[in-house]
Amino acid sequence: MDLQIKDKVVIVTGGAKGIGAAIVRACASERAVPVIVDHDGEAGGHLQNELKGNSMACGLVTVELSTAEDCSWAIDQTLKTFGRLDALVNNAGRNDKVGLEGGSPSEYVASLQRNLVHYYSMAHYALPHLKRAQGAIVNIGSKTAVTGQGSTSGYASSKGAIMALTREWAAELLPYNIRVNTILPAEVMTPLYREWLDTFPNPEEKLSTILSKIPLGKRMTTVDEIAAMAIFLLSGKSGHTTGQHIFVDGGYSHLDRALT
């Protein structure tokens, strides 16, 4: 199937590892030009070299995205290197466990900065170029926005805001034929997820408990399954899909727990 993204330049924030890296690889496999935007330049460089070794184009911008100026610079560097921008995948962030009890107002604001504000800034600075390309934005959200998790007010509210912004941007950008959608993963094995599991006294027992509650197949969602949905939403094959919240989670968020 031709997804109609060949040669399109796609920024992927947090693209060096985990879900972001899977999206970068999926873009490259479709002969698009992914641009890794990540604070981990070493991991990003390894991925870039891997793709280039397979004759696939890939850019790298090493930046923290902690300020609006960082986001503007990431866009500028992409344009300087490739001369165009066709799509944006907002993915960077982490479940930083800033809760209501045990957190503080200043920590909460810092969590919003890590997990939400750069989504807006990246989209803002990308917009003039996306208008020219009639491009697409894919935001990576989280099931925590609709299920709650406990002790993660900053992350959960950031992801809830991302769902709202997806609908708002889809409405605002209709005149430019720019589509905006969000993918909501639930249980996906990434390096950050592994770090979280390893905080438990018996990580494998905790993992078994989690798997038992995933309706479809009693297994984790793979990063490649998230990436496949992202590529579809970026592609011309989803040309009339916008403003959607799409759960790629094996039924974890919505199916009856009696099924497990």
Phi, psi and omega per residue, in radians:
M1 nan 2.254 3.085
D2 -1.485 1.955 -3.122
L3 -1.459 -0.016 3.023
Q4 1.097 0.640 3.078
I5 -2.120 0.187 3.125
K6 -1.000 2.292 3.110
D7 1.246 0.007 3.100
K8 -1.330 2.428 -3.111
V9 -1.609 2.135 -3.017
V10 -2.193 2.003 3.026
I11 -1.381 2.335 3.047
V12 -2.189 1.885 3.106
T13 -1.347 2.579 -3.025
G14 1.069 0.611 -2.981
G15 -1.501 0.030 -3.039
A16 -1.456 -0.449 -3.042
K17 -2.534 2.916 2.991
G18 1.064 -2.412 -3.121
I19 -1.042 -0.722 -3.136
G20 -1.049 -0.761 3.134
A21 -1.129 -0.659 3.101
A22 -1.114 -0.671 3.106
I23 -1.178 -0.709 3.086
V24 -1.023 -0.832 -3.137
R25 -1.098 -0.691 -3.137
A26 -1.149 -0.717 3.064
C27 -1.025 -0.840 -3.092
A28 -1.106 -0.656 -3.129
S29 -1.145 -0.432 3.091
E30 -1.617 0.148 3.110
R31 1.150 0.424 2.868
A32 -1.392 3.104 -3.134
V33 -2.054 1.621 3.111
P34 -1.306 2.558 3.041
V35 -2.108 1.968 3.115
I36 -1.318 2.125 3.024
V37 -2.030 1.938 -2.987
D38 -2.759 2.611 3.087
H39 -1.321 -0.342 -3.119
D40 -1.591 1.520 -3.091
G41 -1.146 -0.536 -3.136
E42 -1.165 -0.865 3.121
A43 -1.127 -0.706 3.101
G44 -1.081 -0.699 3.121
G45 -1.143 -0.681 3.094
H46 -1.076 -0.766 -3.135
L47 -1.168 -0.744 3.112
Q48 -1.044 -0.762 3.140
N49 -1.157 -0.648 3.088
E50 -1.037 -0.808 -3.106
L51 -1.217 -0.747 3.123
K52 -1.116 -0.569 3.075
G53 -1.141 -0.377 3.065
N54 -1.770 0.362 3.102
S55 1.074 0.629 3.099
M56 -1.981 2.393 3.121
A57 -1.322 2.527 3.113
C58 -2.849 2.351 3.067
G59 -1.816 2.882 3.120
L60 -2.515 2.219 3.019
V61 -2.195 2.036 -3.118
T62 -1.659 1.975 -3.059
V63 -2.815 2.699 -3.050
E64 -1.493 -0.462 -3.062
L65 1.107 0.491 -3.112
S66 -1.505 -0.205 3.115
T67 -2.359 2.854 3.072
A68 -1.074 -0.619 3.133
E69 -1.121 -0.652 3.065
D70 -1.043 -0.764 -3.108
C71 -1.157 -0.757 3.106
S72 -1.065 -0.715 3.141
W73 -1.121 -0.687 3.128
A74 -1.082 -0.723 3.092
I75 -1.144 -0.804 -3.117
D76 -1.049 -0.730 -3.139
Q77 -1.136 -0.662 3.096
T78 -1.108 -0.779 3.136
L79 -1.168 -0.641 3.126
K80 -1.097 -0.658 -3.088
T81 -1.434 -0.746 -2.962
F82 -2.001 -0.252 3.039
G83 1.352 0.061 -3.136
R84 -2.835 2.875 3.036
L85 -2.557 2.161 -3.048
D86 -1.912 -0.403 -3.070
A87 -2.777 2.726 -3.136
L88 -2.298 2.249 2.978
V89 -1.969 1.919 3.070
N90 -1.509 1.937 -3.037
N91 -2.330 -0.442 -2.991
A92 -1.095 2.482 3.093
G93 2.674 3.001 3.107
R94 -2.715 2.618 3.076
N95 -1.316 1.708 -2.947
D96 -1.662 0.089 2.997
K97 1.037 0.686 3.021
V98 -1.591 1.759 -3.058
G99 -1.704 3.090 3.090
L100 -1.259 -0.755 3.101
E101 -1.735 2.004 -3.104
G102 1.801 -0.172 2.987
G103 -1.781 -2.999 3.096
S104 -2.535 2.803 3.103
P105 -0.967 -0.685 -3.134
S106 -1.204 -0.644 3.085
E107 -1.170 -0.628 3.104
Y108 -1.101 -0.817 3.115
V109 -1.068 -0.706 3.114
A110 -1.114 -0.625 3.097
S111 -1.150 -0.713 3.066
L112 -1.077 -0.659 3.113
Q113 -1.126 -0.715 -3.133
R114 -1.226 -0.584 -2.904
N115 -2.025 -0.186 -3.058
L116 -2.277 -0.892 -2.914
V117 -1.049 -0.663 -3.115
H118 -1.219 -0.372 3.032
Y119 -1.064 -0.808 3.103
Y120 -1.136 -0.820 -3.069
S121 -1.099 -0.755 3.124
M122 -1.090 -0.769 3.135
A123 -1.137 -0.683 -3.133
H124 -1.060 -0.858 -3.083
Y125 -1.349 -0.414 3.087
A126 -1.368 -0.390 -2.928
L127 -0.966 -0.817 -3.128
P128 -0.993 -0.601 -3.118
H129 -1.385 -0.638 3.071
L130 -1.151 -0.580 3.069
K131 -1.049 -0.809 -3.137
R132 -1.098 -0.626 -3.081
A133 -1.540 -0.167 -2.947
Q134 0.847 0.952 -2.971
G135 -1.525 -2.734 -3.051
A136 -2.509 2.664 3.027
I137 -2.138 2.290 2.986
V138 -2.089 2.150 3.077
N139 -1.770 2.426 3.040
I140 -1.724 2.053 -3.128
G141 -1.790 -2.544 3.131
S142 -2.848 2.566 3.078
K143 -1.086 -0.350 3.139
T144 -1.032 -0.426 -3.133
A145 -1.181 -0.438 -3.085
V146 -1.991 -0.322 -3.129
T147 -1.845 -0.401 -2.907
G148 1.243 2.790 3.106
Q149 -2.455 -0.499 -3.086
G150 1.678 2.297 3.049
S151 1.094 0.550 3.095
T152 -2.575 0.910 -3.079
S153 -1.004 -0.742 -3.090
G154 -1.117 -0.877 -3.110
Y155 -1.146 -0.819 -3.093
A156 -1.098 -0.749 -3.130
S157 -1.251 -0.542 3.033
S158 -1.075 -0.796 -3.109
K159 -1.225 -0.553 3.020
G160 -1.138 -0.714 3.100
A161 -1.121 -0.639 3.117
I162 -1.093 -0.661 3.063
M163 -1.081 -0.750 3.129
A164 -1.156 -0.750 3.136
L165 -1.114 -0.596 3.109
T166 -1.036 -0.807 3.105
R167 -1.160 -0.736 -3.120
E168 -1.132 -0.800 -3.140
W169 -1.188 -0.659 3.101
A170 -1.022 -0.702 3.115
A171 -1.215 -0.818 -3.077
E172 -1.143 -0.566 -3.004
L173 -1.707 0.122 3.075
L174 -0.928 -0.743 -3.108
P175 -1.083 -0.334 -3.083
Y176 -1.801 0.096 -3.106
N177 0.996 0.592 3.052
I178 -1.703 2.146 -3.133
R179 -1.666 2.516 -3.114
V180 -2.366 2.180 -3.140
N181 -2.459 2.794 3.109
T182 -2.168 2.417 2.990
I183 -1.817 2.321 3.110
L184 -1.997 1.772 3.017
P185 -1.356 2.869 3.004
A186 -2.079 -1.524 -3.088
E187 -1.842 1.803 -3.098
V188 -2.249 2.242 -3.111
M189 -1.375 1.846 3.095
T190 -2.190 2.957 3.076
P191 -0.984 -0.671 3.114
L192 -1.195 -0.645 3.110
Y193 -1.139 -0.719 3.120
R194 -1.084 -0.722 3.091
E195 -1.013 -0.748 -3.139
W196 -1.134 -0.784 3.115
L197 -1.007 -0.676 -3.063
D198 -1.264 -0.087 3.048
T199 -1.402 -0.195 -3.127
F200 -1.550 2.625 3.134
P201 -1.008 -0.633 3.113
N202 -2.265 1.493 -3.043
P203 -1.008 -0.675 -3.087
E204 -1.249 -0.583 3.046
E205 -1.141 -0.733 3.090
K206 -1.081 -0.743 3.125
L207 -1.093 -0.733 3.128
S208 -1.068 -0.689 3.104
T209 -1.094 -0.753 3.124
I210 -1.107 -0.834 -3.105
L211 -1.041 -0.606 -3.111
S212 -1.148 -0.297 -3.095
K213 -1.773 0.061 3.133
I214 -1.641 1.962 -2.975
P215 -1.015 -0.830 -3.011
L216 -1.545 1.797 3.030
G217 1.443 -0.043 -3.114
K218 0.850 0.819 -3.119
R219 -2.505 2.827 3.054
M220 -1.215 2.642 2.900
T221 -1.250 2.447 3.112
T222 -1.531 2.728 3.080
V223 -1.093 -0.551 -3.139
D224 -1.193 -0.533 3.090
E225 -1.226 -0.645 3.033
I226 -1.145 -0.775 -3.116
A227 -1.086 -0.696 -3.141
A228 -1.065 -0.699 3.093
M229 -1.190 -0.697 3.124
A230 -1.055 -0.774 -3.128
I231 -1.132 -0.705 3.085
F232 -1.050 -0.779 -3.110
L233 -1.200 -0.469 3.058
L234 -1.349 -0.372 -2.938
S235 -1.514 2.881 3.060
G236 -1.159 -0.295 3.127
K237 -1.238 -0.277 3.058
S238 -1.933 0.658 -2.987
G239 -1.114 -0.231 3.118
H240 -2.119 0.500 3.137
T241 -2.007 2.024 3.123
T242 -2.659 2.657 3.119
G243 1.260 0.376 -3.032
Q244 -1.765 2.567 3.005
H245 -1.895 1.898 -2.984
I246 -1.948 2.080 -3.102
F247 -1.597 2.050 3.050
V248 -1.974 1.514 -2.918
D249 -2.639 0.270 3.127
G250 1.097 0.421 3.132
G251 1.455 0.148 -3.033
Y252 -1.043 -0.717 -2.998
S253 -1.391 -0.481 -2.927
H254 -2.172 -0.390 -3.070
L255 -1.388 2.677 -3.078
D256 -1.041 2.280 3.135
R257 -1.124 -0.329 3.076
A258 -1.057 -0.422 -3.136
L259 -1.194 -0.326 -3.117
T260 -1.781 nan nan
